[in-house]
């Protein structure tokens, strides 16, 4: 059974779109929109990572690092800035099973 949030979300969403979506998609959008907005305003990975983590209510930075791997622009910047350490900073995104 869907939660009340999911029920209300789909009541509105299904009336305006045929695309599949879940309420959690808004969290992904929030994270990616912020990350993409930061790319042309200088680069300070650690400050922005901490800001995003706290604003999303994450209890560990590991949860937040995932979103950086979803942003191609940020992945390129991280690769350039950290070279060999890139894989240690941003975890590999495993295929969805």
Backbone torsions as a table, in degrees:
resi	resn	phi	psi	omega
1	UNK	NA	134.9	-178.7
2	UNK	-73.7	150.1	177.1
3	UNK	-72.5	166.0	179.0
4	UNK	-60.2	-39.6	178.2
5	UNK	-60.8	-46.4	179.3
6	UNK	-63.5	-41.1	179.6
7	UNK	-61.0	-50.0	-179.2
8	UNK	-66.1	-39.4	177.4
9	UNK	-58.1	-50.4	-176.9
10	UNK	-69.2	-27.8	175.0
11	UNK	-59.5	-44.1	180.0
12	UNK	-79.7	-51.8	-174.9
13	UNK	-57.7	-47.4	-177.0
14	UNK	-65.8	-20.9	178.0
15	UNK	-80.7	-15.6	-178.3
16	UNK	-118.0	-10.9	-175.3
17	UNK	-151.2	149.3	174.2
18	UNK	-99.3	-4.9	178.4
19	UNK	-69.8	146.9	176.9
20	UNK	-77.9	136.7	179.3
21	UNK	-156.5	156.5	174.1
22	UNK	-131.6	157.1	-178.8
23	UNK	-54.1	-33.4	-178.8
24	UNK	-62.0	-22.8	178.6
25	UNK	-58.6	-28.4	179.1
26	UNK	-67.4	-32.7	176.1
27	UNK	-65.6	-44.0	177.7
28	UNK	-61.1	-44.6	180.0
29	UNK	-61.7	-44.4	178.7
30	UNK	-57.3	-47.6	-178.4
31	UNK	-64.2	-49.2	-176.3
32	UNK	-67.3	-40.3	178.4
33	UNK	-61.8	-42.0	177.5
34	UNK	-65.0	-46.9	-179.1
35	UNK	-60.1	-46.6	-179.8
36	UNK	-64.6	-34.3	179.4
37	UNK	-68.2	-27.0	-177.8
38	UNK	-81.2	-16.3	-170.6
39	UNK	-65.1	-29.9	-177.9
40	UNK	-104.2	12.0	-177.5
41	UNK	-117.1	34.0	-176.4
42	UNK	91.4	168.7	-176.1
43	UNK	-133.5	117.5	173.4
44	UNK	-140.5	83.4	-172.3
45	UNK	-52.0	-50.1	-172.7
46	UNK	-66.9	-41.4	178.9
47	UNK	-64.5	-45.1	-178.0
48	UNK	-70.5	-36.3	177.9
49	UNK	-61.7	-45.8	179.4
50	UNK	-64.5	-43.8	178.1
51	UNK	-57.7	-50.1	-178.0
52	UNK	-63.8	-42.4	-179.7
53	UNK	-59.0	-48.2	-179.2
54	UNK	-67.4	-39.4	-178.1
55	UNK	-69.4	-22.4	178.3
56	UNK	-94.6	-4.5	178.0
57	UNK	78.3	19.7	177.9
58	UNK	-71.4	145.5	178.3
59	UNK	-93.9	-11.8	176.1
60	UNK	-141.0	151.9	178.6
61	UNK	-68.6	-24.0	179.3
62	UNK	-58.3	-38.6	179.3
63	UNK	-64.3	-34.2	-176.8
64	UNK	-79.9	-32.8	-178.9
65	UNK	-56.6	-30.8	-179.8
66	UNK	-54.6	-42.2	-176.8
67	UNK	-65.9	-32.0	177.1
68	UNK	-63.5	-34.1	-179.6
69	UNK	-72.9	-16.2	179.1
70	UNK	-84.4	-13.9	-177.5
71	UNK	-101.4	106.4	-178.1
72	UNK	-56.3	-39.1	-179.2
73	UNK	-63.6	-45.2	-179.3
74	UNK	-68.5	-37.1	178.7
75	UNK	-60.5	-40.5	177.8
76	UNK	-64.3	-43.4	179.4
77	UNK	-64.7	-45.1	179.4
78	UNK	-61.5	-39.8	178.6
79	UNK	-62.2	-44.5	-179.6
80	UNK	-65.9	-44.1	-176.2
81	UNK	-72.0	-33.8	-172.0
82	UNK	-112.1	-7.1	178.9
83	UNK	44.2	-114.5	-173.6
84	UNK	-65.1	-24.8	-178.8
85	UNK	-82.1	0.1	-176.0
86	UNK	-55.5	-46.8	-177.4
87	UNK	-65.8	-23.1	177.1
88	UNK	-79.8	-30.0	-178.4
89	UNK	-79.7	-48.5	-176.5
90	UNK	-113.3	120.0	-178.6
91	UNK	-70.0	152.4	176.3
92	UNK	-66.7	139.1	176.5
93	UNK	-89.8	116.5	-179.4
94	UNK	-80.2	148.4	179.4
95	UNK	-61.3	143.7	179.2
96	UNK	-72.1	128.5	-179.9
97	UNK	-100.6	NA	NA
